[in-house]
């Protein structure tokens, strides 16, 4: 008995769609590898200047939204970082950062 399925063979379009799916997965994997490479470089502090420029551009493009983001970050710094999402981000700051922010606000706030 032959092992070929002669009753219902896979049509050529099946192999074309499989090849298309493989190609799409390869493109997605390549994009993910490139993104991970950039993130690894960021972890190694090689692109910090670029990240700072990007934040500067965000303040240019979305000034009111970025003011809200900055306001929220300062509130978390001053109040002690009670929001679990932001406190994780703010944990990268040195211990004296909160005091510096508080002192700067007290000295420069126009109340």
C-alpha positions as CSV (number, residue, x, y, z in Angstrom):
1,X,0.0,0.0,0.0
2,X,1.3,3.4,-0.9
3,X,1.6,6.2,1.6
4,X,0.6,8.9,-0.8
5,X,-2.8,10.5,-0.3
6,X,-4.1,10.4,-3.9
7,X,-7.7,11.1,-2.9
8,X,-7.1,14.5,-1.4
9,X,-3.6,15.9,-2.2
10,X,-2.7,19.3,-0.9
11,X,-3.3,21.9,-3.6
12,X,-0.4,24.1,-4.7
13,X,-2.1,27.1,-3.0
14,X,-1.5,25.3,0.4
15,X,2.3,25.3,-0.2
16,X,2.1,28.9,-1.3
17,X,0.3,30.0,1.8
18,X,2.7,28.0,4.0
19,X,5.7,29.7,2.3
20,X,3.9,33.1,2.8
21,X,3.4,32.4,6.5
22,X,7.0,31.3,6.9
23,X,8.2,34.5,5.3
24,X,5.9,36.6,7.5
25,X,7.2,34.8,10.6
26,X,10.8,35.4,9.5
27,X,10.1,39.2,9.0
28,X,8.5,39.4,12.4
29,X,11.5,37.5,14.0
30,X,14.0,39.8,12.3
31,X,12.1,42.9,13.5
32,X,12.0,41.5,17.0
33,X,15.8,40.7,16.9
34,X,16.5,44.3,15.7
35,X,14.3,45.8,18.5
36,X,16.0,43.6,21.1
37,X,19.4,44.7,19.8
38,X,18.4,48.3,20.3
39,X,17.1,47.6,23.8
40,X,20.3,45.8,24.7
41,X,22.3,48.8,23.5
42,X,20.0,51.1,25.6
43,X,20.7,48.9,28.7
44,X,24.4,49.4,28.0
45,X,23.9,53.2,28.0
46,X,25.1,53.5,24.4
47,X,21.9,55.3,23.2
48,X,21.0,57.4,26.1
49,X,21.7,60.6,24.2
50,X,19.3,59.4,21.5
51,X,16.7,58.7,24.1
52,X,17.1,62.1,25.6
53,X,16.7,63.7,22.2
54,X,13.5,61.6,21.7
55,X,12.0,63.0,24.9
56,X,12.9,66.5,23.8
57,X,11.1,65.8,20.5
58,X,8.1,64.6,22.4
59,X,8.0,67.8,24.3
60,X,8.1,69.7,21.0
61,X,5.4,67.5,19.4
62,X,3.1,67.0,22.3
63,X,3.8,69.8,24.8
64,X,0.6,69.6,26.9
65,X,0.6,65.8,27.1
66,X,4.3,65.7,28.1
67,X,3.7,68.4,30.7
68,X,1.1,66.0,32.2
69,X,3.6,63.1,32.1
70,X,6.3,65.3,33.7
71,X,3.8,66.5,36.3
72,X,2.8,62.9,37.2
73,X,6.5,61.9,37.5
74,X,7.2,64.8,39.8
75,X,4.2,64.0,41.9
76,X,5.4,60.4,42.2
77,X,8.9,61.5,43.2
78,X,7.6,64.0,45.8
79,X,4.9,61.8,47.2
80,X,7.1,58.7,47.4
81,X,6.2,56.7,44.3
82,X,3.1,55.0,45.6
83,X,1.9,54.0,42.1
84,X,3.4,50.6,41.5
85,X,3.9,51.1,37.8
86,X,5.8,54.4,38.2
87,X,7.6,53.3,41.3
88,X,9.3,50.5,39.3
89,X,10.5,53.1,36.8
90,X,11.6,55.5,39.4
91,X,13.5,52.9,41.3
92,X,16.4,53.4,38.8
93,X,17.0,56.9,40.3
94,X,19.5,57.4,43.1
95,X,18.3,57.7,46.6
96,X,18.9,61.4,46.8
97,X,16.8,62.2,43.6
98,X,13.6,62.7,45.5
99,X,15.2,65.2,47.9
100,X,16.8,67.1,45.0
101,X,13.4,67.3,43.2
102,X,11.7,68.5,46.4
103,X,14.3,71.1,47.1
104,X,14.2,72.3,43.5
105,X,10.4,72.7,43.7
106,X,10.5,74.5,46.9
107,X,13.2,76.9,45.6
108,X,11.7,77.5,42.2
109,X,8.0,77.1,42.5
110,X,6.0,80.2,41.7
111,X,3.1,80.0,44.2
